[in-house]
Amino acid sequence: MVKAAELIKASLGAGRELFRSVPLLEVPPGQEPVPVIVPIRSLGPKHRDRILAHLLALDAGDRYLRFGYAASDEQIESYVEHLDFDRDEIFGIYNRHLTLIAVAHLAFAPDPAYAACAEFGVSVLGIARGRGYGTRLFERAMMHARNENVDLLFIHALSENTAMLKIARAAGAAVERNGPESDAYIKLPPADFDSRMTEIVEEHFAQTDYRLKVQAKQFTDFLATMQEIRRGVQAARRRSGS
Ligand SMILES: CC(C)(COP(=O)(O)OP(=O)(O)OC[C@H]1O[C@@H](n2cnc3c(N)ncnc32)[C@H](O)[C@@H]1OP(=O)(O)O)[C@@H](O)C(=O)NCCC(=O)NCCS
């Protein structure tokens, strides 16, 4: 039974992480970065093609950092094909062109004996790096993992992967270096009412944002088609001299 005071406190706190904005990079010289809110949404099987396009867009170096080996296109295709959206959680950040600019995979252990453990992997497209997306996805994954009763989150990264290890360390992970590879572990606090409410608000916000982006894209595509038709009609008129 949830106490009224807890409900009010959680309702007020819900979404506060969401409104912790990140700086927008495209700022004219001399101007301050404009803060933007990052809608991170949970992805399902119908996003598989876009997840694939996102991963295929990573260059060889990034594929090596993401997967721990220089994944070929075929290996990436197989990875995406085998994503288990029922067991695992895939998070994504879409830009307004509906390109997935960042994707995170929170993988839960298939063996129930390790149900309290999960592994995190992430990639951000080169054009969108350094804006805090990797950090925000990690925070979102930690919150979801807590809410799924995970108490140990694991990140396997190459020791040269400064950015990923920085994200993990900043969140409080212990990092064990083993030559060229490093393992980071973070002990998560148990879920509470606040973490559950915050996740619901974040997901709702991101779903709404995605729907608006889909509508906006459909409308601009429609306008582009109309322009095309208009130009065709004008060209035909000019040709016929009318
Ligand atoms: C790792 C990765 C996800 C980071 O994404 P990102 O959105 O650029 O990360 P953030 O903007 O949140 O940056 C996190 C921190 O790392 C730092 N950082 C980012 N890129 C860095 C780099 N190349 N070298 C050193 N530090 C870097 C940032 O300054 C930030 O530190 P701060 O919080 O002190 O400012 C991204 O670089 C990536 O996709 N790499 C290829 C795939 C990969 O390595 N995946 C991780 C393995 S699972």
The ligand as an SDF file (V2000), in Angstrom:
LIG
                    3D

 48 50  0  0  0  0  0  0  0  0999 V2000
   31.1040    5.6950  -25.6520 C   0  0  0  0  0  0  0  0  0  0  0  0
   30.0160    6.5540  -26.2820 C   0  0  0  0  0  0  0  0  0  0  0  0
   28.6980    5.8210  -26.2010 C   0  0  0  0  0  0  0  0  0  0  0  0
   29.9380    7.8790  -25.4870 C   0  0  0  0  0  0  0  0  0  0  0  0
   28.8250    8.5950  -25.9970 O   0  0  0  0  0  0  0  0  0  0  0  0
   28.6880   10.1650  -25.7950 P   0  0  0  0  0  0  0  0  0  0  0  0
   27.2760   10.5280  -26.0030 O   0  0  0  0  0  0  0  0  0  0  0  0
   29.6910   10.8750  -26.6190 O   0  0  0  0  0  0  0  0  0  0  0  0
   29.0870   10.3270  -24.2490 O   0  0  0  0  0  0  0  0  0  0  0  0
   28.8500   11.5930  -23.3260 P   0  0  0  0  0  0  0  0  0  0  0  0
   28.6410   12.8140  -24.1630 O   0  0  0  0  0  0  0  0  0  0  0  0
   27.8180   11.2500  -22.3250 O   0  0  0  0  0  0  0  0  0  0  0  0
   30.2820   11.7290  -22.6330 O   0  0  0  0  0  0  0  0  0  0  0  0
   30.6150   11.0250  -21.4750 C   0  0  0  0  0  0  0  0  0  0  0  0
   31.9480   11.5350  -20.9520 C   0  0  0  0  0  0  0  0  0  0  0  0
   33.0070   11.0580  -21.7570 O   0  0  0  0  0  0  0  0  0  0  0  0
   33.7700   12.1390  -22.2540 C   0  0  0  0  0  0  0  0  0  0  0  0
   34.1520   11.7870  -23.6140 N   0  0  0  0  0  0  0  0  0  0  0  0
   33.3700   11.6620  -24.6930 C   0  0  0  0  0  0  0  0  0  0  0  0
   34.1030   11.2610  -25.7380 N   0  0  0  0  0  0  0  0  0  0  0  0
   35.3740   11.1500  -25.2980 C   0  0  0  0  0  0  0  0  0  0  0  0
   36.6020   10.7770  -25.9190 C   0  0  0  0  0  0  0  0  0  0  0  0
   36.6520   10.4270  -27.2080 N   0  0  0  0  0  0  0  0  0  0  0  0
   37.7220   10.7800  -25.1540 N   0  0  0  0  0  0  0  0  0  0  0  0
   37.6780   11.1200  -23.8610 C   0  0  0  0  0  0  0  0  0  0  0  0
   36.5420   11.4710  -23.2100 N   0  0  0  0  0  0  0  0  0  0  0  0
   35.4230   11.4870  -23.9300 C   0  0  0  0  0  0  0  0  0  0  0  0
   32.8390   13.3280  -22.2170 C   0  0  0  0  0  0  0  0  0  0  0  0
   33.5430   14.5480  -22.1590 O   0  0  0  0  0  0  0  0  0  0  0  0
   32.0410   13.0420  -20.9620 C   0  0  0  0  0  0  0  0  0  0  0  0
   32.7860   13.4250  -19.8280 O   0  0  0  0  0  0  0  0  0  0  0  0
   32.2230   14.5570  -18.8320 P   0  0  0  0  0  0  0  0  0  0  0  0
   30.9190   13.9850  -18.3110 O   0  0  0  0  0  0  0  0  0  0  0  0
   33.2850   14.6830  -17.8190 O   0  0  0  0  0  0  0  0  0  0  0  0
   31.9970   15.7660  -19.6840 O   0  0  0  0  0  0  0  0  0  0  0  0
   30.3600    6.9140  -27.7650 C   0  0  0  0  0  0  0  0  0  0  0  0
   31.6450    7.4800  -27.8130 O   0  0  0  0  0  0  0  0  0  0  0  0
   30.2880    5.7130  -28.7110 C   0  0  0  0  0  0  0  0  0  0  0  0
   29.2410    5.3970  -29.2280 O   0  0  0  0  0  0  0  0  0  0  0  0
   31.4380    5.0420  -28.9430 N   0  0  0  0  0  0  0  0  0  0  0  0
   31.4880    3.8610  -29.8470 C   0  0  0  0  0  0  0  0  0  0  0  0
   30.7970    2.6340  -29.2170 C   0  0  0  0  0  0  0  0  0  0  0  0
   31.2870    2.4020  -27.8130 C   0  0  0  0  0  0  0  0  0  0  0  0
   32.4250    2.6440  -27.4440 O   0  0  0  0  0  0  0  0  0  0  0  0
   30.3870    1.8740  -26.9630 N   0  0  0  0  0  0  0  0  0  0  0  0
   30.6860    1.5920  -25.5760 C   0  0  0  0  0  0  0  0  0  0  0  0
   31.0430    0.1520  -25.3860 C   0  0  0  0  0  0  0  0  0  0  0  0
   29.6890   -0.7360  -24.7850 S   0  0  0  0  0  0  0  0  0  0  0  0
  1  2  1  0
  2  3  1  0
  2  4  1  0
  2 36  1  0
  4  5  1  0
  5  6  1  0
  6  7  2  0
  6  8  1  0
  6  9  1  0
  9 10  1  0
 10 11  2  0
 10 12  1  0
 10 13  1  0
 13 14  1  0
 14 15  1  0
 15 16  1  0
 15 30  1  0
 16 17  1  0
 17 18  1  0
 17 28  1  0
 18 19  1  0
 18 27  1  0
 19 20  2  0
 20 21  1  0
 21 22  1  0
 21 27  2  0
 22 23  1  0
 22 24  2  0
 24 25  1  0
 25 26  2  0
 26 27  1  0
 28 29  1  0
 28 30  1  0
 30 31  1  0
 31 32  1  0
 32 33  2  0
 32 34  1  0
 32 35  1  0
 36 37  1  0
 36 38  1  0
 38 39  2  0
 38 40  1  0
 40 41  1  0
 41 42  1  0
 42 43  1  0
 43 44  2  0
 43 45  1  0
 45 46  1  0
 46 47  1  0
 47 48  1  0
M  END
$$$$
